[in-house]
Amino acid sequence: MAAAATTTRPAVPLLKDELDIVIPTIRNLDFLEQWRPFFQAYHLIIVQDGDPSKTIKVPEGFDYELYNRNDINRILGPKASCISFKDSACRCFGYMVSKKKYVYTIDDDCFVAKDPSGKEINALEQHIRNLLSPSTPFFFNTLYDPYRDGADFVRGYPFSLREGVPTAVSHGLWLNIPDYDAPTQLVKPLERNTRFVDAIMTIPKGTLFPMCGMNLGFNRELIGPAMYFGLMGDGQPIGRYDDMWAGWCSKVICDHLGLGVKTGLPYIWHSKASNPFVNLKKEYKGIYWQEELIPFFQSATLPKECTTVQKCYIELAKQVKAKLGKVDEYFIKLADAMVTWIEAWDELNPPSGAKSTELPNGAAATK
């Protein structure tokens, strides 16, 4: 008697019902075709930047919500002033309206990378694995992430710290076009990142880093309210510092609350270099200001009464206004926007058990 044929069922995507993918865009999302094997099982939140009358086309078969500026204004009302316009910083609106535990955000000029063996990299799956494993911010492990297969804690690592802490942020990297500032772009116009480093590490407590938002995952329940990408773009004196601002704020808060931030794998393929002259116009004040910003965040401390991300963020906003407001009045405006952001976040994300806030006039377009 012939043996019954066996079929292999495809693996259920990790966190299929617990994760949203947030994409800011000004163009049709044809890039999703390459990501279809990895993204199609997940819900997408698309934040359309720029002209809200323009139609954004999304490939068939994806489950998505699409929000444009009119939707943002309708849903947030006067508080919409905290969401940047004509800048990819608008993506953080997607974090606010998401109802999932985890968020992955990616730019629309990023594609599937391949590892040294030629295998396509499932970046989303690696981010999820990073977020589901602990971090070790209090003591550096010289074999990098000790929770990966084939690694462990090295001799001399305190046993009392080996349990680790929850991971709040997974910061991925990129092959091909490096994430450089405009001056570096100008002096290295042909440089490409071809190095695939098979490593993940926890960024130590007390250490800041330049967070890139084009390939980023985070636990929304642990750190979501701190993932505000600031006031950038139209009407603002600065751009291209949105993700870094969120990175500095969230790292200070993670350090205070005992949460971890990982960086390294996964890689994506960054396909398009932005114009360095346009970037310089957006960045030049930030390049000057960051010499004041970095010391500010390095020395920022939060009182023990700040036991939630919201309380931490409001306290950080106060310090931004008091200390960075002396650098430029823009930071006074930004500090006010930080408070507005938290107020809007809490309205759309009431504490468990509280009455839910409905989106005014219905939600945005849903597929």
Buried (B, 14 or more C-beta within 10 A) or exposed (E): EEEEEEEEEEEEBBBEEEBBBBBBBBBBBEBBEBBEEBBBBBBBBBBBBBEBEEEBEBBEEBEBBBBBBEBBBBBBEEBBBBBBBBBBBBBBBBBBBBEBBBBBBBBBBBBBBEBEEEEBBBBBBBBBBBBBBBBBBBBBBEBBBBBBEEBEBEEEBEEEBBEBBBBBBBBBBBBBBBBBBBBEBEEEEEEEBEEBEEBBBBBBBEEBBBBBBBBBBBBBBBBBBBBBBBBBBEEBBBBBBBBBBBBBBBBBBBBBBEBBBBBBBBBBBBBEBBEBEEBBEBBBBBBEBBEBBEEBBEEBEBEEEBEEBBBBBBBBBEBBBEBBBEBBEBBBBBBBBBBBBBBBBBBBBEEEEEEEEEEEEEBBBEE
